Amino acid sequence: MDLEKNMNEIKHSLWVEKYRPTTMDTYIGNEHLKSKVSIYLESGDLPHLLLYGKAGTGKTTLAKLLVNNIECDYLYINASDENSVEVVRDKVKNFASTLGFQELKVIILDECDYITPNAQAALRNLMETFSKHCRFILTCNYVERIIDPIQSRCQSFQIIPPDRKQIAQHLSNILTNENVNYELDNIVTIVNGSYPDIRRVINSSQRQVVNGELKIDESTIIQNDYKLQVLEVLKTQDKKNSFKNIRQVLADSKVTDFSDLFRLLFDTVDDWGKGHVAECILVLSRYQQSDAVVVDKEINIMAMFVEVIGTIK
């Protein structure tokens, strides 16, 4: 009990959990999506749902909001950790097949794009077997990794990120509620650096509160600025100087971890890909994989930009 109490206290101290929306009125999202989902809440029943979109944009929040606002027993599984056939056959099947307190049961499979193809096939069978009283809410970043037989059994919704102003207002409300002093420029810096990941915006802000004031450290500003500078270079038509300019930006930033840059490049590829989005995504994928194992990450990232610039210019 003491451990459970301590875990709840830690969870409540994290802003991302403390201010996780619990009703559709407080959920930050697309109005069309909210109106559709509200119909399910009013009826007290759900279809199988597949919620997909970029990381940190509210998929898990929406899934938890749904099960907490209808009468149901629910099971939550983070499929990035538990993704085997055994988990589906044992944990999911046991929950779906046993009696509960409520007539309706809901199983949330978070980050289900991590589930192996064999486990997805087993999951499809369970969705059919227990469809009378059990619903599944699946969330994922990459919907193309979900097998077609599962997609066809779900009502799918793409979770579109709120715009920067909405996220900035949400962060401002949190800071005000926590009695934290802040400057608008600092909120803009954090939102621009982490957009569209709402979770990262909130976590980054909480880490940078010192003595009741939101203070942006120099490294955050540098890292955010360098990523935005790289994007600006990619958007220019100056093929001759693009490589040199990006190399200079990276050298000046002194950044050695490019994971956030890969994510930002992917999230904004429609802006700078210039009709070559698919090719650019394949390039990003290859070099992101090699980034995890290469000795010199800067050489790897610059090799990627050579290929990217050659593709879009």
Secondary structure by P-SEA (a helix, b strand, c coil): caaaaaaaaaaaacccccccccccccccccaaaaaaaaaaaaaccccbbbbbbcccccaaaaaaaaaaacccccccccccccccccccccaaaaaacccccccbbbbbbcccccccaaaaaaaaaaaaaacccbbbbbbbcccccccaaaaaaccccccccccaaaaaaaaaaaaaaabbbbbaaaaaaaaaaccccaaaaaaaaaaacccccccccaaaaaaaaaaaaaaaaaaccccccaaaaaaaaaaaaccccaaaaaaaaaaacccccccaaaaaaaaaaaaaaaccccccaaaaaaaaaaaaaaacc
